[in-house]
């Protein structure tokens, strides 16, 4: 068994799960990863209905995120993990926006 913090653990992050703050940054929720980290720490984020204030919470495809953002409540289903922070079109493919649309 590999010791904690081993390279194998870090490599696994990009194949089976990803840190919440890193995924949010790659999904272009904010320009800076630190802003995503601060948003999670402030609270209000839920992963599969479970509240979390941990930026290092593990996120996997199929998970549902619920969080307040710019006077709205966003509900996103994670479709994929992010291999990198790419252009907006690439970021948009990481999630499905399930938020209630205005007037719905």
FENZICOR-V726068 format. One record per residue. PHI is phi in degrees with one decimal (999 if undefined). D_FIRST is the distance of its C-alpha to the first C-alpha in Angstrom with 2 decimals. Layout:
phi	d_first
PHI	D_FIRST
PHI	D_FIRST
This chain:
phi	d_first
999	0.00
-76.9	3.79
-67.6	6.53
-56.8	9.20
83.3	11.76
-62.1	9.85
-55.9	12.12
-60.6	10.13
-63.7	10.70
-67.9	14.26
-65.5	14.85
-64.0	13.97
-56.9	16.67
-86.9	19.33
-113.7	18.59
-116.7	17.98
-154.7	19.15
-146.8	21.04
-59.6	22.10
-57.1	25.46
-62.9	27.34
-67.1	26.26
-64.5	27.20
-59.9	30.52
-64.9	31.29
-66.0	30.65
-80.6	32.82
63.5	35.45
-66.0	36.01
-145.1	36.90
-72.1	37.45
-114.3	35.00
-63.4	31.38
-60.5	32.37
-65.2	34.99
-65.3	32.49
-60.4	30.30
-61.9	33.47
-61.7	34.58
-67.5	31.43
-63.7	31.62
-62.2	35.31
103.0	34.43
98.2	35.78
-87.5	32.77
-129.3	31.52
-116.6	28.66
52.6	29.55
71.7	32.13
-96.7	29.72
-62.3	30.90
-145.0	28.58
-122.1	29.31
-104.4	25.83
-61.2	25.87
-89.6	22.07
-55.9	22.39
-80.8	20.52
-117.6	23.10
-129.7	22.92
-56.8	25.78
99.0	28.09
-66.7	27.72
-114.8	31.11
-100.9	31.86
-127.7	34.97
-160.8	36.23
-81.8	39.51
-153.7	40.55
48.5	44.02
64.0	45.91
-131.6	44.30
-106.5	41.48
-95.5	39.18
-129.9	37.21
-121.5	34.89
-96.1	32.74
-74.3	29.81
-95.6	30.36
-156.0	27.82
-87.0	25.36
-98.8	26.88
-73.6	25.90
-165.2	28.41
-91.5	31.39
-102.1	34.13
-68.2	37.76
-53.0	38.97
-62.8	39.24
-67.6	35.58
-64.3	34.64
-63.2	36.88
-76.5	35.00
-80.0	31.84
-146.5	33.51
-112.3	36.35
-80.5	38.72
-104.9	39.61
-62.1	41.65
-65.5	45.11
-78.0	47.57
-56.8	50.66
84.4	53.47
-88.8	51.29
